[in-house]
Amino acid sequence: MKPTISIEYCPRCGWLLRAAWMAQELLTTFSNDLLAVQLIPSEVSGRYTIKIDNTLLWDRKREGRFPEPKEVKQKVRDEIDPERSLGHSDR
């Protein structure tokens, strides 16, 4: 079964566009490999997390910053197909 990515973001912080952009990047790169990318408005202020199924890939508070798309794509690739080349995103 194909995995689902969840992006939980703080709507009060205005991070919907950031989350939607990340979802677009992931869907473009992994269009045949994912079941879905969910955008989840968080009840917790300041939250921005990315999970693949139940595995946490990124937590803004833990990392101290937002991820670059390249970083998230590499983490997703490592979970679903570690041998896959991401082309320019691997450099």
N, C-alpha and C positions, 0 to 999 in steps of 0.2 A: 504494500500500500504506500502511496505517495505521502510525504510529510506535509504538515501544515505549519506555516510560520505565523507567529503572533507578534504584533508590534503594539505594545501598550504604551500610550503616551498621555501626557497631561494636557487636557484641552484648555484648562485655565491659563496655562503657560503659553498657549498659542502654538503648540507643536504638531498640530494636525498636518500641516503642509509638509513638514519635515518627515513625518511618518508615512505620508502618502508618497512622497518622493522615494523613500527607501523601498516601499512596497513596489513601486514601478520598476526600480532598478533590479530588484530580486525577481520579479515576474518576467522581465525582459531577459535576464540571464538564465533563469531556470524554468522557462515556460513549460517544458515537457517533463520536468522533474518534481513539481510541487502540486499538491492538491489545491492549496489555497494560501493566500496571505491575508490574515485578518488584521484589521485596525481596531484596537480596543481602547476607548476613552477610559482613562484611569480615574478612580475615586481618590487616589493618593496624589497629592500635590508634588510636582517635580519628577514624576516617574517617567522614564523612557527605557523600556526593556524590550529585548528581542529574544524570542524563544523559537526553537524548532521542536515541534511536538511539546514535550515537557522539559527539554534541555535548554537551560539559559545560555544564550550566546553572548548577550551584551546587557549590561546594567549601567546606565549613565552615572548613577551615584557611586557605584563601586569603582568604575574606571576614571571618574572625574571629568568626563567629557563625552561628547557625542561621537559615535563611530563614523568613519568614512565608509562610503559604500564598498570600496575595495576590501576593507577589513571584514565586513559582514559577509560579502560574497565568498571570501576565502573560508570563513568559519562554516558557512552553509555547505560549501563544496566539501570541506573536510568531514562533515557529518554524513552527507548523502553519497558522495562519490570521490574519495580521496585521490584517485588516479587521474581525475579529470583536469584538463588544462583550462585555465581561465584567460589565456592569452595575455593581454596587456595588464590585467588585474593581478597577475602573478609576479610582475616585476616590481 
